[in-house]
């Protein structure tokens, strides 16, 4: 995220915060679908099969709230660029062990590495920089700071109604870019009609004798 896009992001969310107060509508989730997105991401990662999670664009920390409610005890770090959101997230979840930090990937450095990283909604708005360059740079940063998997969601090019300020992505091209990082990838377009999720796994090893991935990730029943 460059300086101009960061300034746009701050202005957008501060205006929403003034109108709606703390809650999903301040984040732009006006239709009550936030939990659906969280469930899809956690399902893709195996619900709780990871000990640490990096949440990029964490907003109010609601994903941690859902994880905590499921009994997850791992390390959580949420990153965002809106100080007001981070302060509210710390108030809500800091006592439960969640960490929150004002930092924008890939523009700023992060020293830690996590089992998994998620980014929900960060590619929804148009940016001043080329969207594909922004996607590749951000995916690269998420990849560099994870050991197991990355999960990122997008607004789909199947959208029947479009807003000029939002960015709609062609799922096949997103998958193609993801496959540059790993041969082991999935694209899930089955939880909402106009959004989809890209999942990338670090371990894409396979047998040369029988080209099947060595250890298929477990999926919940």
Buried (B, 14 or more C-beta within 10 A) or exposed (E): BEEEBBEBBBEBBBEBBEEBEBBBBBBBBEEEBBEBBBEBBBBBBBBBBBBBBBBBBBBBBBBBBBBBEEEBEBBBBBBBBBEBBBBBBBEBBEEEEBBBBEBBBBBBEBEEEBBBBBBBBBBBBBBEEEBEEBBBBBBBBBBEBBBBBBBBBBBBBEBEEEEEEEBBBEBEEBBEBBBEBBEBBBBBBEBBEBBBBBBBBBBBEBEEEEEEBEEEBEEEE
